[in-house]
Amino acid sequence: MKLLSIEHRLVRATLEGFAPTTTEGGLVPLEGEVDYVSAFLTVANASTDRARIGIRAALWVVALAPMWMGVAFATMAGLSQAKRAEVLDRMLNSSSFLPRELALLIKISAAFALMSTRSIRARSGYDRRGGKPAPHVEPVLARPAAKKPRALPVLFPDRASNPGVA
Amino acid sequence: MAKMMIEDEADFVIIGTGAGGATAARVLAAAGLSVVMLEEGPQLRTDERPRELLPAMQQSMRDFGTFTTRGAHPFPLLQGRMVGGSTAINSGIIWRLPEDVRLDWIDRFGLDELVEEKGLERAFDVIEKELDVVETDEQIQGNNARKMAEAARALGLPGRAIHRNSRKCEGRGECLQGCALEARQSMDVSYIPKAIGDGARLHAMCQASRVLIEGGRAVGVEGWVLDRDTRKNLGRFRVRARRAVIVAASVIWTPVLLRRSGLSGLVGDRLQLHPGSAVVARFPEPITMGVGATQAYEIPMRDRGFKIESLTLPPEMLATRLPGAGPAWQQMLTELDHYAQWAGLIRMRAHGTVRPAFGQHDADVRYTPGERDLRTMREALALICRMMFTVGATEVFPGIARLPQVLRHISEVDLIEQADIKQSDLHMMASHLFGTAVAGRDSATSVVGPDLQCHDVRDLYVMDASVFPTNLGVNPQHSIMAVVFRAAERLANSQAIAA
């Protein structure tokens, strides 16, 4: 599966929302530490054709959730990371099957992206033994994009917390 | 016209290298018969299998575990897809065919020769010896299992250490990625090398598309050779069978292949599942799930229709299983060493169907649990929650929609017991599947006879859990192997007599 450039940005924005880099306390990824897009693509490309369609549909439904949930007239990319997390949390806890399961489908990719990042896993405590922390792993940060990212097709974005958006 | 890449011939052609196919190959090759094994997945050496979960699942698990039932509320059907089949990704749990099931098969399906007590016991004994079956040692059980044992003792439940085919297990919890020590005697490191040592040939990345039938007799198999990375078709293969074709492609893919080969009737009917759903809990003391055997302790509750198992999760899956998103979730992610997970597996009574679907790699699987099945699942999950609180859990995550995501006191378990739980509220997955080409004496109610030969096509045998007429309610690997062992021995003996 190949992603459109807009989907690249929506994947990053949506998956990042599960574990914002702006949270205080807890397991907080650094900017550029987690490669969400490649985890998303790995999961999608290894899936059945039907599941791949479902994952892509889930991406769009979740990315557009701020609009249909009445949170803001914007995609996920137009919200602050903290607001994205709130939307995702609401979806995951929804009493309706569809939003709940579609958000979970996206959360699987986010969890795989996070925990397959060695430095994140080292901070998760999973490998802690007998109260001793797991060996520290230096985070590898992605280089910032050479070009300024194009504006996302969002209306009324939350610019203050999303400076990449023009 | 696609080019022919492989042409071969043998006495027996076996489709599938999981518990059924590998056991048939081991018996027939040892009897001096020529055998060709076909496997649609890759042949992976242990040192080739990645330790990281993402590439490991990509390489060895069918469609990354995303193959599901159809319908409004699909649930995943987990299967291995490499040489060794699901035995190469499972926890190696060994259960003999339960006696009540054996007697039922004799009584209702006329399978007395196939599951005759002494013959079956001998097959179990041989397999257990050859595959290093032992009870999981307390030293390698890990805290996830020890906590469950503590709960079983506290509540007087019939718990026990799990029997597994892994005598040399060191408790690394990496069964899914493939045991790096080759302690687990999955088919890829046991019966398949043994069969090859006895002269069998193996063609990996060969997906059978149909059994060749001439004059009412199976005479070979043809299909596609697939690219190992892309799984795209590279060319065709054809293998002629001088004596018989054995289909052991699993409960899903065996009926699909049989139907694509022209068989009909009951093929694909009577699909039965033994699916599971899991509960996660947080404990104040470290559990350190990553240390210990993947599955080490179980509580069989056959009279209630379920069993409970300890189940280690890798961090990727544990993170998915913890509820929510944002700060609360991130807080939980810093303490992944404090969580335990136990699963309830239900002996469901509902029946489903499997049919070929459009597309080479797809199948149409329909299965809807009945209300009674859902009540049993509710009972199992409620019991697990009680067990967890009994041994000190501070937070329990039942994973049931429309109920609180977190329970903090044992009294809240009543909410589960009183809930009207629907299928859509649960996250179930199934790896123990039965039926779809059931065995029986009566051709009006079964697909294969007691010798596992198709009623309608001579020299076409089915040797996997498809032939099981009912749901075992326990892990099926050992029963598949023993039943196939018996049937393959009889087949080898009949060939010797004919010769």
Interface residues (C-beta under 8 A of the other chain):
Chain A: G17 F18 A19 P20 T23 E24 G25 G26 L27 V28 A39 T42 V43 A46 S47 T48 D49 R50 A51 A82 A85 E86 L88 D89 L92 N93 S95 F97 R100 A103 L104 K107 I108 A111 F112 L114 M115 S116 R121 R123 S124 G125 Y126 D127 R128 R129 G130 G131
Chain B: E52 L53 L54 P55 M57 Q58 D63 F64 T66 F67 T68 A72 H73 P286 T288 M289 G290 V291 P314 P315 E316 M317 L318 A319 T320 P323 G324 A325 G326 P327 A328 W329 Q330 Q331 M332 L333 T334 E335 L336 D337 H338 G359 H361 D362 A401 R402 Q405 S424
